[in-house]
Amino acid sequence: MTATTQPQLLVHDKADNVGVVVVEGLTAGTEMLCVCTEDNSDFRLTAKADIPIGHKVALKDLGAGDTIIKYGEDIGKMVGPAETGGHVHTHNLKTKRW
């Protein structure tokens, strides 16, 4: 399989511990091209699940109670685990706003 040159995951800030899927139909086992928009650097990460466009992916192993950083800001806390490359969404992440 030929590696893609189009980003599949965007990370906004070097401090972020999640990225956002930017393609339709991302499936488990896909080696994603990930781009950090802060400095246009890139890296590869394997998706551990099918993850819909707009949903988050863990950039490192995350556990219950961990703070989630996106855009360099605290956006919530984990209420369940996600391994590196795992799906992060409402089933395991809750906002701290309410």
N, C-alpha and C positions, 0 to 999 in steps of 0.2 A: 504494500500500500504506500502511496506517495504521501509524504508529509504535507499538510496544508500550509499555505503562506498567509491565509486570512485568519486573524485572531478569532478564537472561539470563547475566550474568557478575558475580561478586562479587570484589571486591578487599578484603582485610582491613586493610591498613595503607598509608598514603601512600607508604612506602618500597618497597613491593612492585613487582617488575617482571613479575609474572604475576598473572593472575586465574583464577578457577575457573568453568567452565560449570555453570549450575544448572538447565538445561532439557534435555529430551530433543529429539533431532532437529535440533540446530543445524547449519545447512548453510552452505557457502561462499557468501560474498556477503551474508550477513545483517548488517545494521547492528544491533549489539547495544546494548541499554541496560545500561550497566555502573554498579554502585553500589559505592562505597567505604564499608565498614561502620564505619570509624574515625570518620568525620564525616558520614555519610549523603549525601556529595556524589555526583554522577553525571556521566557522560560517555558518549559513543558511540564505538564502535570496530567496524570491519568485519572479520568472520571471513574468513580467507584459505583455510580448509579446512573440511570437515565435521569437527566436533569433538564427541566423545561427552560426555555429562553426567559431571561429576567430573574431567574432564581440564583441563589448564591452557592458557591463551592468553597469548602474549607481548604485553606492553603497550608494548614498544619493540623495535627490531631487536636480536637477541641472536646472538652468535657463539660458537664453540667456546672454552671456557675461561672464559666469563662466569659469574659467581656469580649464582645465582637466589635471589631474596628473596621469601618468602611468609610471612604473619603477622609481617612485620618481621624475620624470621630467615633466615639462610643455610640453604637446604634442599638445595643441591647445585650442580653445575656443568654447563654445557652441553658436550656432546661433539659437537654438530652445530648448524647454524644454525636460527633461526626468525625470520621477519620479523614486524613489528608485525601483530598479529591472527592470527599463525600458531600451529599446534598445538605444545604443549610437553608431552612425555610421555617414556616410557622409550626411545624411539628417538633422542632428542636430549638427554636430561637424565639424569644419574647422581648418586646420592647420594654424599656425601663420607664416609659412615660406613663403607663397606667397598668 
